[in-house]
């Protein structure tokens, strides 16, 4: 009986030791992860020993710059894509991504033609058109969809962080901090992306830039109405005076109410938006997967003139359909 009691105590001691070890390890890992997540990219670069000039250069490397030498419609499309690249936080510029897509399309086109030639498939206009369509869809269409999704996710996170940043800003002003000090506080308290963005503003102001101009550039980069309201409020208050903390508190309330309304609209339109997303992505994925796995499904009919005209018509109709779908699901609140 005594032996059994000793075994029970030993097992309980082992269980307690393992339980305490797991708890201590888990708590340590959780604190480390929380601390790492609370530090934004700007603070990590500074902690790594980089100079402020280097940090600013890295943060604004892929900021939208515009293409004034291009036609208006092409310049507007390029500006939108630059903002998408910036919002997706990609370490590449607009022209670098365009070159990568072009080289990827050419490489995929040549590799696919060589593979078809080795398999004995006939090369004709229909085959060249299908291979070109496959190359563009694989090297341009799919990356664009991924980049757009990444940018949308990060922009949504920015929208969620901005009211919290305003609350911290208001509390800092009410506790006696000046505007520059309140912005610097945001750089240390907020995660990315808003932490690094306000840190960039703090660095620009420290190097002599105008605060309102730096904030206007921030609102232009992210293309968010909430930021524009914030910039206009600071600009008006700097010229006319007034209780800035109270003004920003009211703006924060307006932004939260607007965000709640936007969430309701998104919930009511979720089915239509998901349908639009599937209608945009599914044709590209279906075509790429079928052509990559069973190219004969298309190549057997590639010499038929009706197939060629139909394929061209479908490609044009798909582009028109994507444009119409984007217009339908682009909800403004």
BALOBA-1460 file (C-alpha; in Angstrom, 3 decimals):
// residues 333
<rec num="1" residu="x" x="0.000" y="0.000" z="0.000"/>
<rec num="2" residu="x" x="2.851" y="2.331" z="0.858"/>
<rec num="3" residu="x" x="4.463" y="1.688" z="-2.546"/>
<rec num="4" residu="x" x="1.243" y="2.632" z="-4.340"/>
<rec num="5" residu="x" x="0.982" y="5.900" z="-2.401"/>
<rec num="6" residu="x" x="4.604" y="6.732" z="-3.241"/>
<rec num="7" residu="x" x="3.911" y="6.065" z="-6.945"/>
<rec num="8" residu="x" x="0.854" y="8.334" z="-6.844"/>
<rec num="9" residu="x" x="2.871" y="11.146" z="-5.251"/>
<rec num="10" residu="x" x="5.664" y="10.693" z="-7.800"/>
<rec num="11" residu="x" x="3.181" y="10.844" z="-10.692"/>
<rec num="12" residu="x" x="1.526" y="13.928" z="-9.193"/>
<rec num="13" residu="x" x="4.940" y="15.572" z="-8.774"/>
<rec num="14" residu="x" x="5.846" y="14.803" z="-12.395"/>
<rec num="15" residu="x" x="2.498" y="16.145" z="-13.580"/>
<rec num="16" residu="x" x="2.927" y="19.330" z="-11.527"/>
<rec num="17" residu="x" x="6.464" y="19.872" z="-12.776"/>
<rec num="18" residu="x" x="5.462" y="19.375" z="-16.415"/>
<rec num="19" residu="x" x="2.421" y="21.632" z="-15.951"/>
<rec num="20" residu="x" x="4.516" y="24.422" z="-14.391"/>
<rec num="21" residu="x" x="7.177" y="24.065" z="-17.096"/>
<rec num="22" residu="x" x="4.561" y="24.339" z="-19.861"/>
<rec num="23" residu="x" x="2.961" y="27.352" z="-18.166"/>
<rec num="24" residu="x" x="6.251" y="29.183" z="-17.695"/>
<rec num="25" residu="x" x="7.411" y="28.408" z="-21.244"/>
<rec num="26" residu="x" x="4.049" y="29.377" z="-22.744"/>
<rec num="27" residu="x" x="3.915" y="32.644" z="-20.796"/>
<rec num="28" residu="x" x="7.463" y="33.525" z="-21.823"/>
<rec num="29" residu="x" x="6.772" y="32.798" z="-25.491"/>
<rec num="30" residu="x" x="3.495" y="34.746" z="-25.344"/>
<rec num="31" residu="x" x="5.193" y="37.789" z="-23.805"/>
<rec num="32" residu="x" x="7.982" y="37.623" z="-26.373"/>
<rec num="33" residu="x" x="5.520" y="37.347" z="-29.239"/>
<rec num="34" residu="x" x="3.418" y="40.190" z="-27.841"/>
<rec num="35" residu="x" x="6.484" y="42.384" z="-27.472"/>
<rec num="36" residu="x" x="7.664" y="41.524" z="-30.957"/>
<rec num="37" residu="x" x="4.236" y="42.243" z="-32.404"/>
<rec num="38" residu="x" x="3.999" y="45.595" z="-30.641"/>
<rec num="39" residu="x" x="7.221" y="46.815" z="-32.250"/>
<rec num="40" residu="x" x="6.655" y="48.102" z="-35.758"/>
<rec num="41" residu="x" x="9.060" y="47.878" z="-38.654"/>
<rec num="42" residu="x" x="10.477" y="51.371" z="-38.109"/>
<rec num="43" residu="x" x="11.433" y="50.618" z="-34.506"/>
<rec num="44" residu="x" x="12.959" y="47.294" z="-35.533"/>
<rec num="45" residu="x" x="15.130" y="49.073" z="-38.119"/>
<rec num="46" residu="x" x="16.206" y="51.670" z="-35.558"/>
<rec num="47" residu="x" x="16.940" y="48.954" z="-32.987"/>
<rec num="48" residu="x" x="19.061" y="47.171" z="-35.600"/>
<rec num="49" residu="x" x="21.334" y="50.234" z="-35.763"/>
<rec num="50" residu="x" x="20.186" y="51.826" z="-39.037"/>
<rec num="51" residu="x" x="20.432" y="55.598" z="-39.410"/>
<rec num="52" residu="x" x="17.238" y="57.628" z="-39.635"/>
<rec num="53" residu="x" x="17.958" y="58.466" z="-43.281"/>
<rec num="54" residu="x" x="18.227" y="54.777" z="-44.113"/>
<rec num="55" residu="x" x="15.014" y="54.029" z="-42.198"/>
<rec num="56" residu="x" x="13.114" y="56.752" z="-44.050"/>
<rec num="57" residu="x" x="14.472" y="55.488" z="-47.369"/>
<rec num="58" residu="x" x="13.326" y="51.939" z="-46.650"/>
<rec num="59" residu="x" x="9.863" y="53.039" z="-45.513"/>
<rec num="60" residu="x" x="9.176" y="55.291" z="-48.506"/>
<rec num="61" residu="x" x="10.918" y="53.140" z="-51.107"/>
<rec num="62" residu="x" x="7.720" y="52.025" z="-52.825"/>
<rec num="63" residu="x" x="5.532" y="55.055" z="-52.072"/>
<rec num="64" residu="x" x="3.298" y="56.210" z="-54.969"/>
<rec num="65" residu="x" x="5.102" y="58.706" z="-57.182"/>
<rec num="66" residu="x" x="2.828" y="58.976" z="-60.233"/>
<rec num="67" residu="x" x="3.693" y="58.913" z="-63.921"/>
<rec num="68" residu="x" x="3.067" y="62.341" z="-65.345"/>
<rec num="69" residu="x" x="4.687" y="61.533" z="-68.698"/>
<rec num="70" residu="x" x="2.069" y="58.891" z="-69.534"/>
<rec num="71" residu="x" x="-1.446" y="59.583" z="-70.923"/>
<rec num="72" residu="x" x="-4.074" y="60.532" z="-68.368"/>
<rec num="73" residu="x" x="-5.975" y="57.236" z="-68.357"/>
<rec num="74" residu="x" x="-2.759" y="55.193" z="-68.224"/>
<rec num="75" residu="x" x="-1.258" y="57.478" z="-65.568"/>
<rec num="76" residu="x" x="-4.387" y="57.080" z="-63.413"/>
<rec num="77" residu="x" x="-4.244" y="53.278" z="-63.725"/>
<rec num="78" residu="x" x="-0.541" y="53.322" z="-62.869"/>
<rec num="79" residu="x" x="-1.167" y="55.532" z="-59.832"/>
<rec num="80" residu="x" x="-3.829" y="53.122" z="-58.557"/>
<rec num="81" residu="x" x="-1.483" y="50.181" z="-59.011"/>
<rec num="82" residu="x" x="1.308" y="52.059" z="-57.203"/>
<rec num="83" residu="x" x="-1.030" y="52.646" z="-54.253"/>
<rec num="84" residu="x" x="-1.934" y="48.951" z="-54.316"/>
<rec num="85" residu="x" x="1.748" y="47.962" z="-54.221"/>
<rec num="86" residu="x" x="2.379" y="50.382" z="-51.369"/>
<rec num="87" residu="x" x="-0.631" y="49.127" z="-49.382"/>
<rec num="88" residu="x" x="0.503" y="45.502" z="-49.924"/>
<rec num="89" residu="x" x="3.889" y="46.425" z="-48.363"/>
<rec num="90" residu="x" x="5.903" y="44.838" z="-51.146"/>
<rec num="91" residu="x" x="9.639" y="45.609" z="-51.241"/>
<rec num="92" residu="x" x="9.487" y="46.320" z="-54.990"/>
<rec num="93" residu="x" x="8.694" y="49.433" z="-56.979"/>
<rec num="94" residu="x" x="6.050" y="49.785" z="-59.677"/>
<rec num="95" residu="x" x="8.502" y="49.367" z="-62.540"/>
<rec num="96" residu="x" x="10.265" y="46.426" z="-60.890"/>
<rec num="97" residu="x" x="6.990" y="44.517" z="-60.613"/>
<rec num="98" residu="x" x="6.092" y="45.412" z="-64.205"/>
<rec num="99" residu="x" x="9.490" y="44.098" z="-65.383"/>
<rec num="100" residu="x" x="9.059" y="40.906" z="-63.320"/>
<rec num="101" residu="x" x="5.616" y="40.330" z="-64.828"/>
<rec num="102" residu="x" x="6.869" y="40.975" z="-68.350"/>
<rec num="103" residu="x" x="9.864" y="38.662" z="-67.941"/>
<rec num="104" residu="x" x="7.675" y="36.036" z="-66.282"/>
<rec num="105" residu="x" x="5.180" y="36.178" z="-69.147"/>
<rec num="106" residu="x" x="7.912" y="35.825" z="-71.771"/>
<rec num="107" residu="x" x="9.616" y="33.001" z="-69.876"/>
<rec num="108" residu="x" x="6.358" y="31.119" z="-69.332"/>
<rec num="109" residu="x" x="5.440" y="31.643" z="-72.987"/>
<rec num="110" residu="x" x="8.740" y="30.216" z="-74.247"/>
<rec num="111" residu="x" x="8.781" y="27.318" z="-71.775"/>
<rec num="112" residu="x" x="5.211" y="26.354" z="-72.684"/>
<rec num="113" residu="x" x="5.976" y="26.499" z="-76.419"/>
<rec num="114" residu="x" x="9.067" y="24.326" z="-75.956"/>
<rec num="115" residu="x" x="7.070" y="21.818" z="-73.907"/>
<rec num="116" residu="x" x="4.367" y="21.662" z="-76.579"/>
<rec num="117" residu="x" x="6.992" y="21.273" z="-79.321"/>
<rec num="118" residu="x" x="8.623" y="18.358" z="-77.487"/>
<rec num="119" residu="x" x="5.243" y="16.656" z="-77.080"/>
<rec num="120" residu="x" x="4.592" y="16.906" z="-80.814"/>
<rec num="121" residu="x" x="1.742" y="19.440" z="-80.695"/>
<rec num="122" residu="x" x="1.233" y="21.500" z="-83.817"/>
<rec num="123" residu="x" x="2.163" y="25.175" z="-83.606"/>
<rec num="124" residu="x" x="-0.342" y="27.536" z="-85.228"/>
<rec num="125" residu="x" x="-2.002" y="30.850" z="-84.520"/>
<rec num="126" residu="x" x="-4.515" y="29.282" z="-82.137"/>
<rec num="127" residu="x" x="-1.748" y="27.572" z="-80.193"/>
<rec num="128" residu="x" x="0.268" y="30.790" z="-79.945"/>
<rec num="129" residu="x" x="-2.816" y="32.670" z="-78.769"/>
<rec num="130" residu="x" x="-3.651" y="30.068" z="-76.113"/>
<rec num="131" residu="x" x="-0.058" y="29.947" z="-74.869"/>
<rec num="132" residu="x" x="0.063" y="33.758" z="-74.734"/>
<rec num="133" residu="x" x="-3.233" y="33.820" z="-72.831"/>
<rec num="134" residu="x" x="-1.941" y="31.167" z="-70.425"/>
<rec num="135" residu="x" x="1.314" y="33.087" z="-69.899"/>
<rec num="136" residu="x" x="-0.456" y="36.374" z="-69.197"/>
<rec num="137" residu="x" x="-2.939" y="34.719" z="-66.841"/>
<rec num="138" residu="x" x="-0.197" y="32.876" z="-64.961"/>
<rec num="139" residu="x" x="2.446" y="35.621" z="-64.788"/>
<rec num="140" residu="x" x="0.214" y="38.725" z="-64.675"/>
<rec num="141" residu="x" x="-3.348" y="37.831" z="-63.695"/>
<rec num="142" residu="x" x="-2.615" y="35.643" z="-60.666"/>
<rec num="143" residu="x" x="0.048" y="38.000" z="-59.184"/>
<rec num="144" residu="x" x="-2.319" y="40.949" z="-59.611"/>
<rec num="145" residu="x" x="-5.066" y="39.096" z="-57.737"/>
<rec num="146" residu="x" x="-2.657" y="38.191" z="-54.918"/>
<rec num="147" residu="x" x="-1.275" y="41.744" z="-54.645"/>
<rec num="148" residu="x" x="-4.777" y="43.203" z="-54.643"/>
<rec num="149" residu="x" x="-5.838" y="40.830" z="-51.878"/>
<rec num="150" residu="x" x="-2.769" y="41.678" z="-49.775"/>
<rec num="151" residu="x" x="-3.364" y="45.406" z="-50.214"/>
<rec num="152" residu="x" x="-7.027" y="45.095" z="-49.297"/>
<rec num="153" residu="x" x="-6.194" y="43.168" z="-46.131"/>
<rec num="154" residu="x" x="-3.549" y="45.681" z="-45.017"/>
<rec num="155" residu="x" x="-5.727" y="48.697" z="-45.838"/>
<rec num="156" residu="x" x="-8.525" y="47.161" z="-43.780"/>
<rec num="157" residu="x" x="-6.135" y="46.779" z="-40.860"/>
<rec num="158" residu="x" x="-5.160" y="50.435" z="-41.249"/>
<rec num="159" residu="x" x="-8.820" y="51.442" z="-41.083"/>
<rec num="160" residu="x" x="-9.282" y="49.445" z="-37.869"/>
<rec num="161" residu="x" x="-6.174" y="50.954" z="-36.267"/>
<rec num="162" residu="x" x="-6.898" y="54.576" z="-37.089"/>
<rec num="163" residu="x" x="-9.700" y="55.221" z="-34.516"/>
<rec num="164" residu="x" x="-7.508" y="53.640" z="-31.813"/>
<rec num="165" residu="x" x="-4.640" y="55.904" z="-32.874"/>
<rec num="166" residu="x" x="-6.947" y="58.914" z="-32.632"/>
<rec num="167" residu="x" x="-7.942" y="57.916" z="-29.089"/>
<rec num="168" residu="x" x="-4.273" y="57.686" z="-28.071"/>
<rec num="169" residu="x" x="-3.622" y="61.006" z="-29.785"/>
<rec num="170" residu="x" x="-6.494" y="62.690" z="-27.908"/>
<rec num="171" residu="x" x="-5.361" y="61.306" z="-24.538"/>
<rec num="172" residu="x" x="-1.821" y="62.522" z="-25.216"/>
<rec num="173" residu="x" x="-3.073" y="66.032" z="-26.038"/>
<rec num="174" residu="x" x="-5.224" y="66.162" z="-22.905"/>
<rec num="175" residu="x" x="-2.295" y="65.095" z="-20.765"/>
<rec num="176" residu="x" x="-0.289" y="68.086" z="-22.012"/>
<rec num="177" residu="x" x="1.738" y="66.660" z="-24.911"/>
<rec num="178" residu="x" x="2.227" y="68.859" z="-28.002"/>
<rec num="179" residu="x" x="1.153" y="67.539" z="-31.396"/>
<rec num="180" residu="x" x="4.656" y="66.393" z="-32.399"/>
<rec num="181" residu="x" x="5.088" y="64.547" z="-29.107"/>
<rec num="182" residu="x" x="1.650" y="62.931" z="-29.454"/>
<rec num="183" residu="x" x="2.579" y="61.663" z="-32.927"/>
<rec num="184" residu="x" x="5.869" y="60.320" z="-31.585"/>
<rec num="185" residu="x" x="3.883" y="58.484" z="-28.895"/>
<rec num="186" residu="x" x="1.844" y="56.780" z="-31.620"/>
<rec num="187" residu="x" x="5.030" y="55.515" z="-33.240"/>
<rec num="188" residu="x" x="5.921" y="53.656" z="-30.038"/>
<rec num="189" residu="x" x="2.460" y="52.364" z="-29.086"/>
<rec num="190" residu="x" x="0.957" y="51.230" z="-32.399"/>
<rec num="191" residu="x" x="1.749" y="48.221" z="-34.543"/>
<rec num="192" residu="x" x="2.260" y="48.225" z="-38.279"/>
<rec num="193" residu="x" x="1.130" y="49.610" z="-40.593"/>
<rec num="194" residu="x" x="0.040" y="52.750" z="-38.737"/>
<rec num="195" residu="x" x="2.982" y="52.745" z="-36.317"/>
<rec num="196" residu="x" x="5.604" y="52.968" z="-39.062"/>
<rec num="197" residu="x" x="3.513" y="55.504" z="-40.993"/>
<rec num="198" residu="x" x="3.297" y="57.921" z="-38.074"/>
<rec num="199" residu="x" x="6.958" y="57.220" z="-37.354"/>
<rec num="200" residu="x" x="7.729" y="58.321" z="-40.901"/>
<rec num="201" residu="x" x="5.785" y="61.547" z="-40.260"/>
<rec num="202" residu="x" x="7.705" y="62.098" z="-37.021"/>
<rec num="203" residu="x" x="11.031" y="61.675" z="-38.844"/>
<rec num="204" residu="x" x="9.978" y="63.974" z="-41.690"/>
<rec num="205" residu="x" x="8.956" y="66.686" z="-39.218"/>
<rec num="206" residu="x" x="12.238" y="66.229" z="-37.333"/>
<rec num="207" residu="x" x="14.110" y="66.864" z="-40.582"/>
<rec num="208" residu="x" x="12.197" y="70.091" z="-41.251"/>
<rec num="209" residu="x" x="9.110" y="69.019" z="-43.198"/>
<rec num="210" residu="x" x="5.760" y="70.695" z="-42.573"/>
<rec num="211" residu="x" x="3.490" y="68.623" z="-40.312"/>
<rec num="212" residu="x" x="0.329" y="69.274" z="-42.303"/>
<rec num="213" residu="x" x="2.127" y="68.501" z="-45.563"/>
<rec num="214" residu="x" x="3.495" y="65.225" z="-44.174"/>
<rec num="215" residu="x" x="0.019" y="64.210" z="-42.990"/>
<rec num="216" residu="x" x="-1.461" y="65.111" z="-46.377"/>
<rec num="217" residu="x" x="1.103" y="62.848" z="-48.042"/>
<rec num="218" residu="x" x="0.090" y="60.066" z="-45.638"/>
<rec num="219" residu="x" x="-3.593" y="60.479" z="-46.513"/>
<rec num="220" residu="x" x="-2.741" y="60.523" z="-50.216"/>
<rec num="221" residu="x" x="-0.625" y="57.357" z="-49.992"/>
<rec num="222" residu="x" x="-3.370" y="55.360" z="-48.280"/>
<rec num="223" residu="x" x="-6.335" y="57.070" z="-49.972"/>
<rec num="224" residu="x" x="-8.533" y="56.890" z="-46.845"/>
<rec num="225" residu="x" x="-11.276" y="59.404" z="-46.095"/>
<rec num="226" residu="x" x="-10.761" y="59.046" z="-42.332"/>
<rec num="227" residu="x" x="-7.194" y="60.296" z="-42.640"/>
<rec num="228" residu="x" x="-8.278" y="63.207" z="-44.808"/>
<rec num="229" residu="x" x="-10.749" y="64.294" z="-42.106"/>
<rec num="230" residu="x" x="-7.945" y="64.101" z="-39.559"/>
<rec num="231" residu="x" x="-5.610" y="66.197" z="-41.731"/>
<rec num="232" residu="x" x="-8.293" y="68.806" z="-42.465"/>
<rec num="233" residu="x" x="-9.086" y="69.110" z="-38.746"/>
<rec num="234" residu="x" x="-5.431" y="69.687" z="-37.865"/>
<rec num="235" residu="x" x="-5.058" y="72.188" z="-40.700"/>
<rec num="236" residu="x" x="-8.163" y="74.171" z="-39.698"/>
<rec num="237" residu="x" x="-7.241" y="74.103" z="-36.011"/>
<rec num="238" residu="x" x="-3.723" y="75.355" z="-36.725"/>
<rec num="239" residu="x" x="-5.183" y="78.363" z="-38.563"/>
<rec num="240" residu="x" x="-8.253" y="79.188" z="-36.462"/>
<rec num="241" residu="x" x="-7.469" y="77.667" z="-33.051"/>
<rec num="242" residu="x" x="-9.852" y="75.721" z="-30.849"/>
<rec num="243" residu="x" x="-9.894" y="72.644" z="-28.655"/>
<rec num="244" residu="x" x="-8.100" y="70.124" z="-30.845"/>
<rec num="245" residu="x" x="-8.636" y="67.240" z="-28.411"/>
<rec num="246" residu="x" x="-12.408" y="67.743" z="-28.464"/>
<rec num="247" residu="x" x="-12.440" y="68.071" z="-32.250"/>
<rec num="248" residu="x" x="-10.488" y="64.856" z="-32.722"/>
<rec num="249" residu="x" x="-12.644" y="63.045" z="-30.179"/>
<rec num="250" residu="x" x="-15.739" y="63.969" z="-32.206"/>
<rec num="251" residu="x" x="-14.009" y="62.847" z="-35.389"/>
<rec num="252" residu="x" x="-13.117" y="59.542" z="-33.733"/>
<rec num="253" residu="x" x="-16.780" y="59.030" z="-32.853"/>
<rec num="254" residu="x" x="-17.835" y="59.870" z="-36.418"/>
<rec num="255" residu="x" x="-15.261" y="57.428" z="-37.807"/>
<rec num="256" residu="x" x="-16.456" y="54.630" z="-35.509"/>
<rec num="257" residu="x" x="-20.119" y="55.250" z="-36.416"/>
<rec num="258" residu="x" x="-19.193" y="55.340" z="-40.085"/>
<rec num="259" residu="x" x="-17.232" y="52.129" z="-39.695"/>
<rec num="260" residu="x" x="-20.200" y="50.430" z="-38.026"/>
<rec num="261" residu="x" x="-22.421" y="51.506" z="-40.920"/>
<rec num="262" residu="x" x="-19.806" y="50.237" z="-43.356"/>
<rec num="263" residu="x" x="-19.732" y="46.852" z="-41.606"/>
<rec num="264" residu="x" x="-23.513" y="46.633" z="-41.870"/>
<rec num="265" residu="x" x="-23.326" y="47.426" z="-45.581"/>
<rec num="266" residu="x" x="-20.579" y="44.834" z="-46.030"/>
<rec num="267" residu="x" x="-22.645" y="42.229" z="-44.191"/>
<rec num="268" residu="x" x="-25.683" y="42.935" z="-46.363"/>
<rec num="269" residu="x" x="-23.611" y="42.878" z="-49.550"/>
<rec num="270" residu="x" x="-21.321" y="39.981" z="-48.599"/>
<rec num="271" residu="x" x="-23.033" y="37.523" z="-50.947"/>
<rec num="272" residu="x" x="-22.687" y="39.861" z="-53.923"/>
<rec num="273" residu="x" x="-19.054" y="40.676" z="-53.120"/>
<rec num="274" residu="x" x="-18.148" y="37.007" z="-52.728"/>
<rec num="275" residu="x" x="-19.908" y="36.247" z="-56.004"/>
<rec num="276" residu="x" x="-17.957" y="39.026" z="-57.710"/>
<rec num="277" residu="x" x="-14.682" y="37.752" z="-56.236"/>
<rec num="278" residu="x" x="-15.397" y="34.191" z="-57.392"/>
<rec num="279" residu="x" x="-16.412" y="35.356" z="-60.867"/>
<rec num="280" residu="x" x="-13.123" y="37.261" z="-61.090"/>
<rec num="281" residu="x" x="-10.793" y="34.558" z="-59.777"/>
<rec num="282" residu="x" x="-12.439" y="31.315" z="-60.875"/>
<rec num="283" residu="x" x="-12.105" y="31.743" z="-64.686"/>
<rec num="284" residu="x" x="-8.384" y="32.505" z="-64.382"/>
<rec num="285" residu="x" x="-7.694" y="29.616" z="-62.002"/>
<rec num="286" residu="x" x="-9.790" y="27.214" z="-64.082"/>
<rec num="287" residu="x" x="-8.074" y="28.119" z="-67.340"/>
<rec num="288" residu="x" x="-4.557" y="27.978" z="-65.851"/>
<rec num="289" residu="x" x="-5.143" y="24.673" z="-64.048"/>
<rec num="290" residu="x" x="-6.789" y="22.934" z="-67.035"/>
<rec num="291" residu="x" x="-4.185" y="24.166" z="-69.518"/>
<rec num="292" residu="x" x="-1.332" y="23.164" z="-67.195"/>
<rec num="293" residu="x" x="-2.727" y="19.690" z="-66.490"/>
<rec num="294" residu="x" x="-4.464" y="18.840" z="-69.794"/>
<rec num="295" residu="x" x="-3.342" y="21.170" z="-72.587"/>
<rec num="296" residu="x" x="-4.926" y="18.951" z="-75.232"/>
<rec num="297" residu="x" x="-8.350" y="20.026" z="-73.922"/>
<rec num="298" residu="x" x="-7.751" y="23.358" z="-75.685"/>
<rec num="299" residu="x" x="-5.084" y="22.516" z="-78.252"/>
<rec num="300" residu="x" x="-7.231" y="19.927" z="-80.044"/>
<rec num="301" residu="x" x="-9.530" y="22.774" z="-81.127"/>
<rec num="302" residu="x" x="-6.893" y="25.480" z="-81.511"/>
<rec num="303" residu="x" x="-6.872" y="25.282" z="-85.336"/>
<rec num="304" residu="x" x="-10.596" y="25.910" z="-85.636"/>
<rec num="305" residu="x" x="-11.275" y="29.571" z="-86.611"/>
<rec num="306" residu="x" x="-14.466" y="29.553" z="-84.547"/>
<rec num="307" residu="x" x="-12.466" y="28.580" z="-81.461"/>
<rec num="308" residu="x" x="-9.981" y="31.410" z="-82.056"/>
<rec num="309" residu="x" x="-12.706" y="34.029" z="-82.474"/>
<rec num="310" residu="x" x="-14.548" y="32.646" z="-79.460"/>
<rec num="311" residu="x" x="-11.425" y="32.704" z="-77.284"/>
<rec num="312" residu="x" x="-10.674" y="36.317" z="-78.211"/>
<rec num="313" residu="x" x="-14.287" y="37.300" z="-77.572"/>
<rec num="314" residu="x" x="-14.270" y="35.538" z="-74.183"/>
<rec num="315" residu="x" x="-11.047" y="37.279" z="-73.152"/>
<rec num="316" residu="x" x="-12.524" y="40.684" z="-74.035"/>
<rec num="317" residu="x" x="-15.809" y="39.855" z="-72.303"/>
<rec num="318" residu="x" x="-13.916" y="38.724" z="-69.198"/>
<rec num="319" residu="x" x="-12.059" y="42.055" z="-68.976"/>
<rec num="320" residu="x" x="-15.321" y="43.972" z="-69.392"/>
<rec num="321" residu="x" x="-17.005" y="41.756" z="-66.798"/>
<rec num="322" residu="x" x="-14.212" y="42.318" z="-64.254"/>
<rec num="323" residu="x" x="-14.521" y="46.077" z="-64.736"/>
<rec num="324" residu="x" x="-18.305" y="45.971" z="-64.304"/>
<rec num="325" residu="x" x="-18.045" y="43.740" z="-61.207"/>
<rec num="326" residu="x" x="-15.512" y="46.076" z="-59.589"/>
<rec num="327" residu="x" x="-17.839" y="49.004" z="-60.213"/>
<rec num="328" residu="x" x="-20.774" y="47.125" z="-58.691"/>
<rec num="329" residu="x" x="-18.977" y="46.015" z="-55.511"/>
<rec num="330" residu="x" x="-17.143" y="49.308" z="-54.957"/>
<rec num="331" residu="x" x="-19.382" y="50.502" z="-52.114"/>
<rec num="332" residu="x" x="-18.959" y="53.985" z="-50.703"/>
<rec num="333" residu="x" x="-20.157" y="54.785" z="-47.182"/>
